[in-house]
Amino acid sequence: AAIAEHKLPLDVILLDDGYQTAIGDWLSLQADKFPQGMEPVTEAIRAAGRTPGIWTAPFGAAVGSRLFAEHPDWFLRDEAGEPVVGWVHWGVDCYALDCTHPEVLAWLRETFGRMRSQWGFDFFKIDFIFAAALPGRRHDPTVTRAQALRRGVEAIREAIGDDAFLLGCGAPLGPCVGLVDGMRVGPDVDPNWHPIWSHDLSMPSTENALRNSLARAPFHGRLWANDPDCLLVRQRGPDMDLVLNEMRTLSALVALLGGMTLDSDHLSAIRPGRLKYLRQALPPTGVSARPLDLFENEMPRLLVLPVVRDWGRWWVAGVVNWDDRTTETTVRLSDLGLPSGRYHVYHYWRRRYLGVTDDAITIHRHQPHETAVLLFKPVSDLPDLLTTTFHVCQGAVEVAGYRVEIGDSRVEMEVVLEKAGRQFGEVLFTVPEGWRAVEARVDGVRRGLRLVAPGVVGLGLTLEGRTEVEVTFER
């Protein structure tokens, strides 16, 4: 209901862990939660215009599950003949399935086939995939661990078909290439910046999740759609310890890396001042920024997203301060790989125009765990669209049209903005020396422009669906 109320462009509603009676017994539902079965759930999701999705951990079964009780021969065994524990799920041992066993593969096909054809799910998240590749004695000892895992994923893909979306999670990446549509590329995000055990890079934390998302950014759009895990934007409280700069860094990097954008916040309880950070990351661009110092720093500090449209080009850079102290950071155009020239620079989070540079820009008071999102736009001799503030990538998704008519002493510009939901923001224009903005209209209604800085004017507006902005300049 909150998604519809806020008109958020979230396409999938995913039913997470907790619907099943036990890990492994996926078709056995908790009757008190689903008294009429699963079909009414998927029908309601689809009626709301969303895609129904479901979470499973298909390569394991809880010690008390019916699956393990009825088919103990389907599981990996250690040298002593004991079942191999794949993972511990909320305090319960889950044993790893043997995906070289023909009956296991048949069971996987039957289970996922029913979820697809009878229950009506079109999106499947499969978690703890690594369990199928654990060491142990297998039904077919000639199959490698990687091959065993791949056989299991192949059985699931065969059952759901090529037109369903398959999202992998908790996986050795290589064996899943070509089978999954999306892949979690790091550990769980956590409402804490640092992990509880500081030297464990696999522990849930925002820092750890971002480390892996940056390192695996080149996979996005080549192997699959990268899943960086959930974006957390809720206000601070008992279940949210991220300070504002940390939350903004998570939002900025998720947006700049262009992969899947997921949210698990209680959307109806989020304050408008926090919900805007989710809006500013939606929809994803689908194109990943490039970490520029990936082979120099364990935690890349600089990434850049080039944006090219018929009507112009610009670069959006993320400059990260991973340190626990405030610093001063200088970014050179050459660091970003920008062509030589003069560029307008705009600081997105601070909503501040930083001027024109042909060499470098310095971020003063670059705070701990803050990501400065900087837009670099080539300087033009004519009035130009500088940026919009409705999305972190500043025009890459929300500018649906652009038209300009240039005369000897007059420039008429029309910008069409299009974005789901209701969102306040600003459109900024550069006004070269000798020019002045003489009129602005929003959907045909005359509006005033504010002076942002010498040579830059802004127009604040509420974008709800589609809006046309017209500005006339004269000299």
C-alpha positions as CSV (number, residue, x, y, z in Angstrom):
1,A,0.0,0.0,0.0
2,A,2.8,2.4,0.8
3,I,4.5,1.8,-2.5
4,A,1.2,2.7,-4.3
5,E,0.6,5.7,-2.0
6,H,4.1,7.1,-2.7
7,K,4.1,6.0,-6.3
8,L,7.5,4.5,-5.9
9,P,8.9,2.8,-9.1
10,L,9.5,-0.6,-7.3
11,D,8.5,-3.4,-9.6
12,V,8.8,-6.5,-7.5
13,I,7.2,-7.5,-4.2
14,L,9.4,-10.2,-2.7
15,L,8.0,-12.7,-0.1
16,D,11.0,-13.3,2.2
17,D,11.8,-16.0,4.7
18,G,9.1,-17.1,7.1
19,Y,6.2,-18.4,4.9
20,Q,7.4,-22.0,5.0
21,T,7.1,-24.5,7.9
22,A,10.8,-25.3,7.7
23,I,13.8,-24.7,5.6
24,G,13.5,-27.3,2.8
25,D,9.7,-27.7,3.1
26,W,9.0,-24.9,0.7
27,L,5.6,-26.1,-0.4
28,S,4.4,-26.5,3.2
29,L,3.0,-23.1,4.3
30,Q,2.4,-21.8,7.8
31,A,-1.4,-22.1,7.8
32,D,-2.0,-19.2,10.2
33,K,-0.2,-16.8,7.9
34,F,-1.5,-18.3,4.6
35,P,-4.9,-19.9,5.3
36,Q,-5.9,-19.8,1.7
37,G,-2.6,-20.8,0.2
38,M,-0.2,-18.7,-1.8
39,E,-2.3,-18.0,-4.9
40,P,-4.2,-15.1,-3.3
41,V,-0.9,-13.4,-2.4
42,T,0.5,-13.5,-6.0
43,E,-2.9,-12.4,-7.4
44,A,-3.0,-9.4,-5.0
45,I,0.6,-8.4,-5.9
46,R,-0.1,-8.7,-9.6
47,A,-3.4,-6.8,-9.3
48,A,-1.4,-3.9,-7.7
49,G,0.7,-3.8,-10.9
50,R,3.8,-5.5,-9.4
51,T,5.7,-8.7,-10.0
52,P,5.4,-11.4,-7.3
53,G,8.7,-12.8,-6.0
54,I,9.7,-15.4,-3.5
55,W,12.7,-16.2,-1.5
56,T,14.1,-19.8,-1.0
57,A,17.3,-21.5,0.2
58,P,16.9,-24.5,-2.1
59,F,20.1,-26.4,-1.4
60,G,19.5,-27.1,2.3
61,A,17.0,-28.5,4.7
62,A,16.6,-27.9,8.4
63,V,17.4,-30.7,10.8
64,G,13.7,-31.0,11.8
65,S,12.3,-30.7,8.3
66,R,10.1,-33.3,6.6
67,L,12.5,-33.3,3.6
68,F,15.4,-34.5,5.7
69,A,13.3,-37.0,7.7
70,E,11.9,-38.6,4.5
71,H,15.0,-38.4,2.3
72,P,18.2,-38.6,4.4
73,D,20.0,-40.1,1.4
74,W,19.7,-36.9,-0.5
75,F,22.2,-35.0,1.6
76,L,26.0,-34.6,1.5
77,R,27.9,-36.7,4.0
78,D,31.2,-36.2,5.7
79,E,33.9,-38.8,6.0
80,A,32.2,-40.1,9.2
81,G,28.9,-40.5,7.3
82,E,27.2,-37.6,9.1
83,P,25.2,-35.0,7.2
84,V,27.2,-31.9,6.2
85,V,25.9,-28.7,7.9
86,G,25.5,-26.1,5.2
87,W,24.6,-23.2,7.5
88,V,22.9,-22.4,10.7
89,H,19.6,-20.6,10.2
90,W,18.3,-18.7,13.2
91,G,19.9,-21.3,15.4
92,V,18.9,-24.3,13.4
93,D,21.3,-26.5,11.6
94,C,20.5,-26.8,7.8
95,Y,22.0,-29.8,6.0
96,A,23.4,-29.4,2.4
97,L,21.6,-31.2,-0.4
98,D,23.5,-33.4,-2.9
99,C,22.8,-31.9,-6.3
100,T,24.4,-34.8,-8.1
101,H,21.5,-37.1,-6.9
102,P,18.9,-37.5,-9.7
103,E,16.0,-37.5,-7.2
104,V,17.2,-34.1,-5.7
105,L,17.2,-32.6,-9.2
106,A,13.7,-34.0,-9.9
107,W,12.5,-32.5,-6.5
108,L,14.0,-29.1,-7.4
109,R,12.2,-29.1,-10.8
110,E,8.9,-30.2,-9.2
111,T,9.1,-27.6,-6.3
112,F,10.0,-24.6,-8.5
113,G,7.7,-25.7,-11.3
114,R,4.8,-25.6,-8.8
115,M,5.9,-22.2,-7.5
116,R,5.9,-20.9,-11.0
117,S,2.9,-22.5,-12.6
118,Q,0.5,-23.0,-9.7
119,W,1.5,-20.3,-7.2
120,G,2.2,-17.7,-9.9
121,F,5.6,-16.4,-9.0
122,D,7.7,-14.7,-11.7
123,F,10.8,-13.7,-9.6
124,F,12.8,-16.1,-7.6
125,K,15.6,-15.4,-5.1
126,I,17.7,-18.4,-4.3
127,D,19.9,-18.0,-1.2
128,F,22.7,-19.9,0.5
129,I,23.6,-21.4,-2.9
130,F,27.1,-22.2,-1.7
131,A,25.8,-25.2,0.2
132,A,25.6,-27.2,-3.0
133,A,29.4,-26.8,-3.4
134,L,30.5,-27.8,0.1
135,P,33.0,-30.6,0.5
136,G,31.4,-34.0,1.1
137,R,30.6,-37.4,-0.3
138,R,28.2,-37.2,-3.2
139,H,26.0,-39.6,-5.1
140,D,28.2,-39.1,-8.2
141,P,31.8,-38.8,-7.0
142,T,33.0,-37.9,-10.5
143,V,31.3,-34.5,-10.4
144,T,33.2,-31.5,-9.1
145,R,31.8,-29.3,-6.4
146,A,31.3,-26.4,-8.9
147,Q,29.5,-28.8,-11.4
148,A,27.2,-30.0,-8.6
149,L,26.2,-26.5,-7.8
150,R,25.6,-25.7,-11.4
151,R,23.4,-28.8,-11.9
152,G,21.2,-27.6,-9.1
153,V,20.8,-24.1,-10.5
154,E,20.2,-25.6,-14.0
155,A,17.3,-27.6,-12.6
156,I,15.8,-24.5,-11.1
157,R,16.2,-22.5,-14.3
158,E,14.6,-25.4,-16.3
159,A,11.6,-25.4,-13.9
160,I,10.9,-21.7,-14.0
161,G,11.7,-21.0,-17.6
162,D,13.8,-18.4,-19.3
163,D,11.1,-15.6,-18.9
164,A,11.2,-15.7,-15.0
165,F,13.8,-13.6,-13.2
166,L,16.3,-15.7,-11.2
167,L,18.4,-13.9,-8.5
168,G,21.3,-15.7,-6.9
169,C,22.6,-15.0,-3.5
170,G,25.3,-16.5,-1.3
171,A,27.0,-18.1,-4.2
172,P,30.4,-18.9,-5.6
173,L,30.0,-16.7,-8.7
174,G,31.5,-18.6,-11.5
175,P,29.3,-21.7,-11.6
176,C,26.2,-19.4,-11.9
177,V,27.2,-17.4,-15.0
178,G,24.7,-17.8,-17.7
179,L,22.0,-19.2,-15.5
180,V,20.9,-16.3,-13.2
181,D,19.6,-12.9,-14.2
182,G,20.8,-11.1,-11.1
183,M,23.4,-11.9,-8.4
184,R,24.1,-10.6,-4.9
185,V,27.7,-9.4,-5.1
186,G,28.5,-8.9,-1.4
187,P,27.5,-9.7,2.1
188,D,24.3,-8.4,3.7
189,V,23.9,-4.7,4.2
190,D,23.5,-3.9,7.9
191,P,22.2,-0.8,9.8
192,N,25.8,-0.4,11.1
193,W,28.7,1.0,9.2
194,H,31.4,-1.2,10.5
195,P,31.0,-5.0,11.1
196,I,30.8,-6.3,14.6
197,W,34.1,-8.2,14.1
198,S,36.1,-5.6,12.3
199,H,38.5,-8.0,10.5
200,D,35.8,-10.2,9.1
201,L,35.0,-9.0,5.6
202,S,32.1,-11.3,5.2
203,M,30.2,-10.0,8.1
204,P,27.0,-7.9,7.5
205,S,27.8,-4.2,7.5
206,T,27.3,-1.3,5.1
207,E,31.1,-0.9,4.7
208,N,31.6,-4.6,3.8
209,A,28.6,-4.6,1.4
210,L,29.9,-1.5,-0.5
211,R,33.4,-2.9,-0.7
212,N,32.2,-5.9,-2.6
213,S,29.7,-3.9,-4.7
214,L,32.6,-1.6,-5.9
215,A,35.0,-4.5,-6.5
216,R,32.4,-6.4,-8.6
217,A,31.0,-3.4,-10.4
218,P,32.4,-4.6,-13.8
219,F,30.2,-7.7,-13.6
220,H,27.0,-5.6,-13.9
221,G,25.5,-5.7,-17.4
222,R,28.1,-8.3,-18.5
223,L,27.4,-11.4,-16.4
224,W,24.1,-10.3,-14.8
225,A,22.4,-7.4,-13.0
226,N,24.4,-6.8,-9.8
227,D,22.4,-6.9,-6.5
228,P,24.1,-4.7,-3.8
229,D,21.5,-5.7,-1.2
230,C,19.0,-3.4,0.3
231,L,19.1,0.4,0.4
232,L,18.4,1.5,4.0
233,V,17.0,5.0,4.3
234,R,14.9,4.9,7.5
235,Q,15.5,7.3,10.3
236,R,18.0,6.5,13.1
237,G,16.6,4.4,15.9
238,P,17.1,1.0,17.6
239,D,17.2,-0.8,14.2
240,M,19.2,1.9,12.3
241,D,22.6,3.1,13.4
242,L,23.8,4.7,10.2
243,V,24.3,8.5,10.5
244,L,23.2,10.8,7.6
245,N,26.5,10.8,5.7
246,E,26.7,7.0,5.9
247,M,23.1,6.5,4.6
248,R,23.8,9.0,1.9
249,T,26.9,7.1,0.9
250,L,24.9,3.9,0.6
251,S,22.3,5.7,-1.5
252,A,24.8,7.4,-3.7
253,L,26.8,4.3,-4.5
254,V,23.8,2.1,-5.1
255,A,22.5,4.7,-7.6
256,L,25.9,5.3,-9.2
257,L,26.6,1.6,-9.6
258,G,23.3,1.3,-11.6
259,G,22.4,-2.3,-10.5
260,M,19.3,-3.5,-8.8
261,T,17.7,-1.2,-6.2
262,L,16.0,-3.0,-3.3
263,D,14.5,-1.7,-0.1
264,S,13.4,-3.5,3.0
265,D,12.4,-0.5,5.1
266,H,8.9,-0.2,6.6
267,L,7.9,2.2,3.9
268,S,4.7,3.4,5.6
269,A,6.8,4.5,8.7
270,I,9.5,6.4,6.9
271,R,9.5,10.1,7.3
272,P,9.3,12.2,4.1
273,G,12.8,13.6,4.8
274,R,14.2,10.1,4.6
275,L,12.0,8.7,1.9
276,K,13.4,11.2,-0.5
277,Y,16.7,9.3,-0.5
278,L,15.0,6.3,-1.9
279,R,13.3,8.4,-4.5
280,Q,16.6,9.9,-5.5
281,A,18.0,6.4,-6.2
282,L,15.0,5.3,-8.3
283,P,14.8,4.1,-11.0
284,P,18.3,2.6,-11.5
285,T,20.1,3.7,-14.6
286,G,21.1,0.2,-15.5
287,V,24.6,1.4,-16.2
288,S,27.5,1.1,-13.7
289,A,29.9,3.9,-12.8
290,R,33.5,2.8,-13.0
291,P,35.7,2.7,-9.9
292,L,38.9,4.4,-11.0
293,D,41.3,3.3,-8.3
294,L,40.0,-0.3,-7.9
295,F,43.6,-1.7,-8.2
296,E,45.2,0.9,-6.0
297,N,42.9,1.0,-3.0
298,E,41.1,-1.8,-1.2
299,M,38.2,0.6,-0.8
300,P,38.0,2.6,-4.0
301,R,37.7,6.3,-3.3
302,L,36.8,7.6,-6.8
303,L,34.2,6.4,-9.3
304,V,32.8,8.1,-12.3
305,L,29.6,7.7,-14.4
306,P,29.8,9.2,-17.9
307,V,26.4,10.2,-19.2
308,V,25.8,10.9,-22.9
309,R,22.5,12.0,-24.3
310,D,21.5,13.5,-27.7
311,W,21.4,17.0,-26.1
312,G,24.6,16.8,-24.1
313,R,27.1,14.9,-22.0
314,W,28.3,15.2,-18.4
315,W,30.1,13.1,-15.7
316,V,28.8,12.2,-12.3
317,A,31.6,11.4,-9.8
318,G,31.4,9.8,-6.4
319,V,34.3,10.8,-4.1
320,V,34.3,8.6,-0.9
321,N,35.9,9.4,2.4
322,W,36.2,6.0,4.0
323,D,38.2,7.4,6.9
324,D,36.8,7.9,10.4
325,R,38.0,11.6,10.4
326,T,37.2,14.7,8.4
327,T,39.6,15.5,5.6
328,E,40.2,17.7,2.6
329,T,40.0,15.9,-0.8
330,T,41.2,17.3,-4.1
331,V,39.9,15.7,-7.4
332,R,41.6,16.5,-10.7
333,L,39.9,16.3,-14.0
334,S,42.7,14.0,-15.1
335,D,41.9,11.7,-12.2
336,L,38.4,11.3,-13.7
337,G,39.6,10.8,-17.3
338,L,37.8,13.9,-18.5
339,P,38.8,15.6,-21.7
340,S,40.7,18.9,-21.3
341,G,38.4,21.8,-21.0
342,R,36.4,24.0,-18.6
343,Y,33.7,22.4,-16.5
344,H,30.9,23.6,-14.2
345,V,30.9,21.6,-10.9
346,Y,27.9,20.9,-8.8
347,H,27.9,19.2,-5.4
348,Y,24.7,17.2,-5.2
349,W,24.2,16.5,-1.5
350,R,25.2,20.0,-0.4
351,R,23.1,21.5,-3.2
352,R,26.0,23.8,-4.0
353,Y,27.4,25.1,-7.2
354,L,31.2,25.0,-6.9
355,G,32.1,27.1,-9.9
356,V,34.1,26.4,-13.0
357,T,37.4,24.5,-13.2
358,D,39.8,23.5,-15.8
359,D,42.1,21.5,-13.5
360,A,40.8,20.4,-10.1
361,I,38.2,20.8,-7.4
362,T,38.7,20.6,-3.6
363,I,36.1,19.2,-1.2
364,H,36.5,21.1,2.0
365,R,35.4,19.4,5.3
366,H,35.0,16.0,3.6
367,Q,33.3,14.3,6.5
368,P,33.8,10.7,7.7
369,H,32.1,8.1,5.5
370,E,30.7,10.9,3.3
371,T,30.4,10.5,-0.5
372,A,30.6,13.8,-2.3
373,V,28.5,13.4,-5.5
374,L,29.9,15.9,-8.0
375,L,28.5,16.7,-11.5
376,F,31.0,17.9,-14.1
377,K,29.4,19.6,-17.2
378,P,31.4,21.2,-20.0
379,V,31.1,25.0,-20.1
380,S,29.1,26.3,-23.1
381,D,29.0,29.8,-24.7
382,L,25.2,29.5,-24.7
383,P,22.7,29.1,-21.8
384,D,22.5,25.4,-20.9
385,L,20.8,22.9,-18.7
386,L,23.2,22.3,-15.8
387,T,21.5,19.6,-13.7
388,T,18.4,18.5,-11.9
389,T,18.2,17.3,-8.3
390,F,15.5,14.6,-8.7
391,H,18.0,11.7,-9.1
392,V,21.6,11.1,-7.9
393,C,22.7,10.8,-11.5
394,Q,21.2,14.2,-12.2
395,G,19.4,14.0,-15.5
396,A,20.3,10.5,-16.5
397,V,16.8,9.1,-15.9
398,E,14.4,11.9,-15.3
399,V,15.1,14.2,-18.3
400,A,12.7,12.6,-20.9
401,G,13.1,15.4,-23.5
402,Y,15.1,18.4,-24.3
403,R,14.6,21.0,-27.1
404,V,16.4,24.3,-27.7
405,E,15.8,27.0,-30.3
406,I,18.8,29.3,-30.8
407,G,18.5,32.8,-32.3
408,D,21.0,35.7,-32.6
409,S,20.0,37.2,-29.3
410,R,17.5,34.7,-27.9
411,V,17.5,31.1,-26.7
412,E,14.3,29.2,-25.9
413,M,14.8,26.0,-24.0
414,E,12.3,23.3,-23.1
415,V,13.1,20.5,-20.6
416,V,10.6,17.6,-20.1
417,L,10.9,15.8,-16.8
418,E,9.3,12.5,-16.2
419,K,9.5,10.4,-13.0
420,A,7.1,8.3,-10.9
421,G,5.9,9.6,-7.6
422,R,5.7,13.1,-6.2
423,Q,9.0,14.8,-5.5
424,F,10.3,18.3,-4.9
425,G,13.5,19.3,-6.6
426,E,15.2,21.9,-8.7
427,V,16.3,22.4,-12.2
428,L,19.5,24.5,-12.7
429,F,20.6,26.4,-15.8
430,T,23.9,28.1,-16.6
431,V,23.7,31.7,-17.9
432,P,26.9,32.9,-19.6
433,E,28.1,36.5,-19.3
434,G,26.0,38.8,-21.4
435,W,22.9,36.6,-21.2
436,R,20.0,36.8,-18.8
437,A,17.0,34.6,-18.1
438,V,13.9,36.6,-18.9
439,E,11.0,34.1,-18.4
440,A,10.3,30.6,-17.0
441,R,7.2,28.5,-17.2
442,V,6.2,25.2,-15.6
443,D,3.5,23.4,-17.5
444,G,2.6,26.8,-19.0
445,V,2.4,28.7,-15.8
446,R,4.8,31.5,-15.3
447,R,7.3,31.0,-12.5
448,G,10.2,32.9,-10.9
449,L,13.8,31.9,-11.1
450,R,16.2,32.2,-8.2
451,L,19.9,33.2,-8.5
452,V,21.9,30.2,-7.3
453,A,25.3,31.7,-8.0
454,P,26.7,34.2,-10.5
455,G,25.9,32.7,-13.8
456,V,23.5,30.0,-12.5
457,V,19.8,30.2,-12.0
458,G,17.4,27.6,-10.5
459,L,13.8,26.7,-10.7
460,G,12.2,24.8,-7.8
461,L,9.2,22.6,-8.6
462,T,7.2,19.6,-7.6
463,L,7.5,16.8,-10.1
464,E,4.6,14.4,-10.2
465,G,4.7,12.2,-13.3
466,R,5.5,14.5,-16.1
467,T,6.3,18.2,-16.2
468,E,7.4,20.6,-18.9
469,V,9.8,23.4,-18.0
470,E,10.4,26.3,-20.5
471,V,13.0,29.0,-20.0
472,T,13.8,31.9,-22.3
473,F,17.2,33.7,-22.3
474,E,18.1,36.9,-24.0
475,R,21.2,39.1,-24.5
